[in-house]
């Protein structure tokens, strides 16, 4: 598709339409006769604060007004307590932890802890688990986002039924075991990321896809069910405060730490 130059106002309009969830990248690309990957690059520049003319505060106000127009400004906000709130399947977690420990012994990974991410659990529930091998229990748990795939970025459309893919450009999460690799600078969250090395056929393109572990300021510190955690482009993302805790554990490890994303 021909790459057509767009004015600043046109870019802002396209980005706003995407973030409001009106259309996917491909739909917007086709509508405006541009390569849909251009929209991706605009958003990346925006997040990195290189695309300074775009005012995120204005966009947030647009999104707020859009959402309140749907529910009614005079509607009282009520906290709903859901007695059927899902929980992590601890028995499945223990089985995965035992398998993870055997893997870590074989591959000379860290044998004190690993990270287990249970994608069968609703994304509004803490499903990012730091497993303590010695205590045979969860030492910490956090919310974690998954990939949006063809859904709009920064929404929760697949909060209870995510799709998975190893394909480049899919914007989906990939299941499988990862070696947590190099620590580097990130434009997101607390400005730290860890490179993820996919160890199975289901996540072998992690490096090619630039899938990394990082924080994201839109992820909550507390459970938000029935809402879901905002979805990105395939990277496992946790809150800034949560990341600081996990970062200290990974930094202090002399051996690679295993991250296992499963369903």
C-alpha positions in Angstrom: 0.0 0.0 0.0 1.3 3.5 -0.9 2.6 5.5 2.0 0.8 8.8 1.9 2.0 11.8 3.9 -0.6 13.0 6.4 -0.8 16.4 8.1 -0.6 16.7 11.9 -4.3 17.2 12.2 -5.0 14.1 10.1 -2.6 12.1 12.2 -4.3 13.2 15.4 -7.7 12.3 14.0 -6.5 8.8 13.0 -4.8 8.2 16.4 -7.9 9.4 18.3 -10.1 7.1 16.2 -7.9 4.1 17.0 -7.5 4.8 20.7 -11.3 5.3 21.0 -11.7 1.7 19.7 -13.6 2.8 16.6 -11.5 0.8 14.1 -8.5 -1.4 13.9 -5.1 -0.4 12.4 -5.9 -2.3 9.2 -9.3 -0.7 8.8 -7.9 2.8 9.4 -5.1 2.1 7.0 -7.5 1.0 4.3 -9.8 4.0 5.0 -7.0 6.6 4.7 -5.0 4.8 2.1 -1.9 4.4 4.1 0.2 1.5 5.4 -1.4 0.6 8.7 2.1 0.2 10.3 2.4 4.0 10.0 -0.2 4.4 12.7 1.9 2.1 14.9 5.0 4.3 14.4 3.0 7.5 15.2 1.8 6.0 18.5 5.4 4.8 19.3 6.7 8.3 18.7 3.9 9.8 20.7 4.6 7.5 23.7 8.3 8.3 23.5 7.4 12.0 23.6 9.1 12.6 20.3 5.8 13.5 18.7 5.3 16.5 20.9 2.5 18.4 19.0 0.0 15.8 20.0 -1.7 16.6 23.3 -2.5 13.5 25.2 -4.4 15.4 27.9 -6.8 16.5 25.2 -7.2 13.0 23.9 -7.9 11.7 27.4 -10.6 14.3 27.7 -12.1 13.2 24.4 -12.1 9.6 25.5 -13.7 10.6 28.9 -16.5 12.6 27.1 -17.0 9.8 24.7 -17.5 7.2 27.5 -19.7 9.4 29.7 -21.9 10.1 26.7 -22.6 6.4 26.5 -23.4 5.8 30.2 -25.0 9.2 31.0 -23.3 11.9 33.1 -26.0 11.8 35.7 -25.7 8.1 36.4 -24.4 7.4 39.9 -21.2 5.3 40.0 -21.8 2.2 42.1 -19.2 -0.3 43.3 -20.4 -3.8 42.4 -19.2 -6.7 44.5 -19.1 -9.8 42.4 -19.3 -13.0 44.5 -18.4 -15.0 41.5 -15.0 -13.3 41.0 -12.6 -15.8 39.5 -9.4 -16.9 41.2 -6.1 -18.5 40.1 -6.3 -22.2 39.9 -3.7 -23.0 42.6 -3.6 -26.7 41.8 -2.7 -26.0 38.2 -0.2 -23.5 39.4 1.5 -26.1 41.5 1.7 -28.5 38.6 3.2 -25.9 36.4 5.7 -24.9 39.2 6.9 -28.5 39.5 7.4 -28.7 35.8 9.2 -25.3 35.8 11.6 -26.5 38.5 12.6 -29.6 36.6 13.1 -27.4 33.5 15.3 -24.9 35.5 17.4 -27.7 36.9 18.0 -29.1 33.4 18.8 -25.8 31.8 20.8 -24.3 34.7 18.3 -21.5 35.3 17.5 -19.9 38.6 16.3 -22.6 41.0 14.9 -20.3 43.7 12.1 -18.6 41.7 10.3 -18.4 38.4 7.5 -16.3 36.9 4.3 -18.0 36.0 1.6 -16.2 34.0 -1.8 -18.0 33.8 -3.6 -16.7 30.7 -6.6 -18.9 31.5 -7.4 -16.4 34.2 -9.4 -13.1 33.6 -7.0 -10.2 33.1 -8.6 -8.2 35.9 -7.3 -10.8 38.4 -3.7 -11.1 39.5 -2.3 -13.8 37.3 1.4 -12.8 37.1 2.9 -15.1 39.8 6.3 -15.0 41.3 6.8 -18.6 42.5 9.1 -19.4 45.3 10.6 -22.9 44.7 11.9 -23.3 48.2 8.6 -22.4 49.9 6.5 -24.1 47.1 4.2 -21.1 47.1 3.4 -17.8 45.4 5.6 -15.0 46.9 4.0 -12.2 44.9 1.2 -11.7 42.4 0.3 -8.9 40.1 -1.9 -7.9 37.2 -0.5 -8.4 33.8 -1.6 -7.4 30.3 -1.6 -9.5 27.2 -1.6 -8.7 23.5 -4.7 -7.2 21.9 -4.3 -9.0 18.5 -6.8 -7.4 16.1 -8.6 -5.5 18.8 -7.9 -1.8 19.5 -4.8 -1.2 21.6 -5.1 -0.1 25.3 -8.6 -1.7 25.7 -9.7 -4.9 27.4 -11.8 -6.6 24.7 -10.2 -10.0 25.2 -9.9 -9.8 29.0 -11.4 -13.3 29.5 -10.6 -15.0 26.2 -7.3 -13.9 24.7 -5.9 -15.2 21.4 -2.3 -16.2 20.9 0.1 -16.1 18.0 3.8 -16.3 17.3 3.4 -14.4 14.0 5.2 -11.1 13.5 2.8 -8.2 13.4 0.0 -10.2 15.1 0.0 -8.0 18.2 -0.8 -11.2 20.2 0.9 -12.7 23.2 2.7 -16.0 22.6 2.4 -19.0 24.9 5.5 -20.9 26.1 8.7 -20.7 28.2 11.0 -17.6 28.0 14.4 -16.9 29.2 14.5 -13.5 30.8 17.5 -11.9 29.1 19.2 -8.5 28.9 18.1 -5.6 31.0 17.8 -2.4 28.9 16.3 1.0 28.6 12.6 1.3 27.7 10.4 4.2 26.6 7.6 2.7 28.7 6.8 2.8 32.4 9.8 3.0 34.7 12.1 3.0 31.6 13.4 -0.5 32.1 12.8 -3.6 30.0 14.0 -7.2 29.8 14.5 -8.9 26.5 12.6 -12.2 26.3 14.1 -15.2 24.5 11.4 -17.6 23.3 12.4 -21.2 24.0 9.6 -23.0 22.2 8.0 -23.2 18.8 5.0 -21.2 20.1 7.2 -18.2 21.0 10.3 -18.6 18.9 9.8 -15.2 17.2 9.9 -13.2 20.4 13.1 -11.4 19.5 12.0 -10.7 16.0 8.7 -9.3 17.3 10.5 -7.2 19.9 8.5 -8.9 22.7 9.9 -7.6 26.0 8.9 -7.6 29.7 8.2 -4.0 30.8 6.0 -1.9 33.0 3.1 0.3 31.8 1.6 3.1 33.8 -2.0 2.2 32.8 -1.8 -1.2 34.6 -3.3 -1.1 38.0 -1.6 -2.2 41.3 -4.9 -3.8 42.5 -7.4 -6.2 41.0 -9.9 -4.5 38.8 -12.3 -7.4 37.9 -14.8 -7.3 36.1 -12.7 -4.8 34.1 -9.6 -6.1 32.4 -6.1 -5.0 32.2 -5.3 -2.8 29.2 -4.0 -4.8 26.3 -0.8 -4.0 24.3 1.0 -5.5 21.4 2.1 -8.8 22.9 4.5 -7.8 25.7 3.7 -9.0 29.2 3.2 -5.7 31.0 2.7 -5.0 34.7 2.3 -1.8 36.8 5.2 0.4 37.6 5.2 -0.4 41.3 4.9 -4.1 40.6 7.8 -4.0 38.1 10.1 -2.4 40.7 9.6 -5.5 42.9 10.2 -8.0 40.1 13.1 -6.0 38.7 15.0 -6.3 42.0 14.5 -10.1 42.0 15.7 -10.5 38.4 18.7 -8.1 38.9 19.9 -10.1 41.9 19.8 -13.4 40.1 23.1 -14.8 38.9 21.3 -17.2 36.6 18.6 -16.7 34.0 15.0 -16.5 35.4 12.3 -18.5 33.7 9.1 -16.8 32.6 6.4 -19.3 31.6 3.2 -18.0 29.9 0.5 -20.7 29.7 -3.2 -21.3 29.5 
